[in-house]
Amino acid sequence: MLELYQRVALGCDLPEYHLKKGDVAMLIDYVTHPTGGEDGYILEIFNAVGESIAVVTVPQSAIEPLPTNAVLAVRSLVETK
């Protein structure tokens, strides 16, 4: 089980929040599925300067531990055309 307050990577896109696979989030709580389905996590998402921009609930399968051989990057939340 992952530890509270550790950083994790999203394992899938969350288009309703403009978040993409690989974005970094902070695991802030565990959620037990009420009817026996997949348990989940509550994540807090921060912008590049540390301001909270979203709190989301996702199933356990939607996150991954941060890999040690990766580097963080910055991208805009605003879609450009």
C-alpha positions in Angstrom: 0.0 0.0 0.0 1.2 3.5 -0.8 1.9 5.9 2.1 -0.1 9.0 2.8 1.4 12.3 1.6 3.7 10.7 -0.9 3.8 12.0 -4.5 2.4 9.7 -7.1 2.0 9.9 -10.9 -1.4 9.6 -12.6 -1.6 6.4 -14.6 -4.3 7.8 -16.9 -5.7 11.0 -18.3 -8.4 12.8 -16.2 -9.8 15.2 -19.0 -12.5 16.6 -16.7 -9.7 18.2 -14.7 -7.3 18.8 -17.6 -4.9 16.3 -16.1 -2.8 13.9 -18.1 -1.1 10.6 -17.5 2.2 11.2 -15.7 1.1 14.4 -13.9 2.2 14.4 -10.3 -0.3 14.3 -7.4 -0.1 14.1 -3.6 -1.9 11.1 -2.0 -3.9 12.5 0.8 -6.4 9.7 1.8 -7.6 6.2 1.2 -11.1 5.4 0.1 -12.8 2.0 0.6 -15.3 1.2 -2.2 -18.8 1.1 -0.6 -20.0 -2.0 -2.5 -16.8 -4.1 -2.6 -15.4 -2.7 -5.9 -11.9 -1.3 -6.4 -10.7 0.8 -3.5 -9.3 4.2 -4.3 -7.3 7.3 -3.3 -8.0 10.9 -2.8 -5.3 13.0 -4.5 -4.5 16.7 -4.3 -3.1 18.3 -7.4 -0.8 21.3 -7.2 0.4 23.7 -9.9 4.1 24.4 -10.5 4.3 26.9 -7.7 2.6 24.8 -5.1 -0.9 26.1 -5.1 -3.7 23.5 -4.8 -5.7 23.3 -8.0 -7.8 20.2 -7.6 -8.8 17.4 -5.2 -9.9 14.2 -7.0 -10.9 10.6 -6.1 -9.5 7.9 -8.3 -9.3 4.1 -8.2 -6.1 2.5 -7.1 -5.3 1.4 -10.6 -5.3 5.0 -11.8 -2.0 5.9 -10.0 1.6 4.8 -10.1 4.6 5.3 -7.8 7.0 7.9 -9.1 9.8 6.2 -11.0 13.4 6.9 -9.8 14.6 7.3 -13.3 12.2 10.1 -14.3 12.5 13.9 -14.2 9.6 16.3 -13.6 8.4 18.6 -16.3 6.1 21.7 -16.6 3.2 21.9 -18.9 0.3 24.4 -19.2 -3.2 23.4 -18.1 -4.6 25.6 -20.8 -5.1 23.8 -24.1 -3.4 25.6 -27.1 -4.7 25.2 -30.6 
